[in-house]
């Protein structure tokens, strides 16, 4: 008869996490994340939703600029891997040049190619992504995030060694390997009910979400 191993004692962080009150869950979780180095030092910005001329106070909505995420990733050496699937900045450059050469073949009149002084080897293509999740109380929650158009591929892509094919003949990998915490960079999360109440102002505020980030 096999003997089951004794359960490992939870770490101090997990024990502190378990002690967080459900009534103050967000504040308590952020405090623990910062304490143990699981919080990125990204500056919080604020947008105001609602009619500025109305009597009711406008909603102060916290959000994160993607440019702040990009600066943090660049300063910490994470940008090539987490936005382009490349190991280093130097290995990222030919991948980006190849991407834009193919993109130009499809969209030769895109506004990017008429801009002056743009270094395509340092211009990262991005997708903005909206999704709907659920809050702690199961209310619909709108989430806006940004991620790189290219990455390390998929599990099948790697297993078939497609990433080993010479760049000019390679299908560029998608951004599907790794945790979403490391590949999707959130800008805002807001309850759907709040979004519905401020629909016009929201539309005006967020249509300028960046799609292409030149360095």
N, C-alpha and C positions, 0 to 999 in steps of 0.2 A: 504494500500500500504506500503510495507516494505521499509525502508530507507537504502541505501547502506552505509556501514561504510567508513569513509574517508581513503584514502590511507596513509599508514604509511610512514614517512619520511625515506629515505634510510640512512643507517649508514654511518659514516665518511669513513670507509674503502671502501664501495661500491662507494661512491662519488669519492674517489681518484682513484679507479680502472677505473671508467668511463672516467676520465680525461687523462688516459695514451694514448700517441700518438701511432697510429698503426705502425708508422715507427720505433718506439723503444719499441714495445710491450713486448718483452722478458725481456729486462732490467728493464722496468717499473714494470712489474708483479712481478719479483723476489724481487725488492726493497720493494713492498707493502707486499708480503708474509713474508719477514724477519721482517718487522716493526711490524706486527700483530701476530707474532708467528706461522705462517703457513709454516715454512721452517725447515726441519730437518738438524741438524748440521753434515752433512756427508761430509767428505773430498773428493774433486774432484781429480781424477787421470787423466792421459793422456796416450794414446797409439798413436803410429805413424804408419800410413798406407802408403804403397808405397814402392818402391825399394830403399834401402839405398844407392845403388851405382848409381842410376839414377841421371841425371842432374836436373830434376824437384824436387822442395822441397816436402818433405813428409807431408801428412796431419796430423795435431795434433788433435786427437779426444778425447774429454772429456768423461769420464765414471766413474761409481761408483762401487767400489768393494763390493761384497756381504758381505765379512767379515766385512767391515765398517758398513753396515746396521745391521749385527748381533750383533756387539759390542754395537751399539747405542740402539738396542732393549733390549739387556740384561741389560745394564747400567740403562735404564729407566724403567725396570720392565715390558716391553711390549712383550718380546719374547714368553713366554708361550702361551698367548692368540692369538697373531698375526701370529705365525708360527705353533702352534699345537692345537689351540682351547681350551687350558686349562686355568683355572683361575689363577693358581699359579705355581711356579717352582716345588713345591713338588707334586702337582696333575698332572703335566706333565710327571714326571718320570715313573710311572707305565704304562701310555699310550704309551710312547716310547718303553719300554721294551716289551709290548704286540705287538706293531707294528713289532719290529725286530724279535720276536719269530715267527710271522707269515711269515715274509719275509724270514727267514732262512729255513722255511719249503718249500718254493717255490724255493729258490736259495741258497742251502746249501754251494755252492762253491764260493759265492761272495767274492771278495777280502776283504771286510770289516771284515769278520769273521776270517781272518788270521792275522789281524793287532794286535799288542801287545799294551796293555795299553789303549784300547778304552772303555770308559764308555758308554754303549748303552743307559743308562737312561738319558744321556745328549747329545745324537747324533741325530740331527734333520734331517729327510729325506726331500729332496727338489726336486722341479721340476724347470728347467729353461724353459722359455716360450718365443717363438718369435711370433710376430704379425706384421701386417702391417696396419698403419693408414694413415691419410692424414695431410699434413702440412697446415699452414694458407693459402697458395696459392694452396691448393689441390694437391700437389705433393705427390707421394707415400713415406711413412716414415716407416722405419724398427725400431722396438722396441724390445729390449731384457730385460726380467725381470725374477725374481725368486720368487717362493712362496712355502709355506709348502705343503707337500703331504697330510697331515691330518689337520683337522680343526673342526669347530663347526657343520659341516654338511650342509644340505639344509633346506629350510623352511618346506618341507614335512617331513624331518627327525626329526625335532624338534616337529612339530605338532603331529606326531605319537609317540612322547616320546621315540624314539629309543636311545636318549642319556642317558636315565634313566636305560637302560638295564645293568646288571652287565658286567664289562669290558670283562671278558673272553668269554661272549656270544654276545657281542656287535659288530655290523659292525661299524668300525671306521668312523667317519664323514669326509666328504670331506671339501675342503676349499672354500665354496661357500656362506657363510653368512658374511655380512659386506661389506663396500665400498672397491672397488679395491685399493683405496688410502692406505688402512690399511692392505691389505693382499698381494698385488703384489708390489715387490720392484724393481724398474727400475734400470738397469745398464747402458743402452745406448740407444740413439735414433739418427738415422742418415738417411739422405735422401737416397732413393733407388738408385738414380743416382750416389751418392758417393760410395755406396756399390758396384755397378756394376763396377765402374772404378777401384776399389781396391779389387776385388774379391779374388784373391789368398792370398794377405796379410791378409785380414779379416779372411779367413778360418783358416789360421795358428794361428792368434791371439786369436780366440775365441773358439777353440775346447776344451779348458781346463775349460770351464764354470763349476763351482762346482755343483755336483748333491747331495752330501752328506756332511753335515757340522758337523764334530765331535768337541765338545767343547774343 
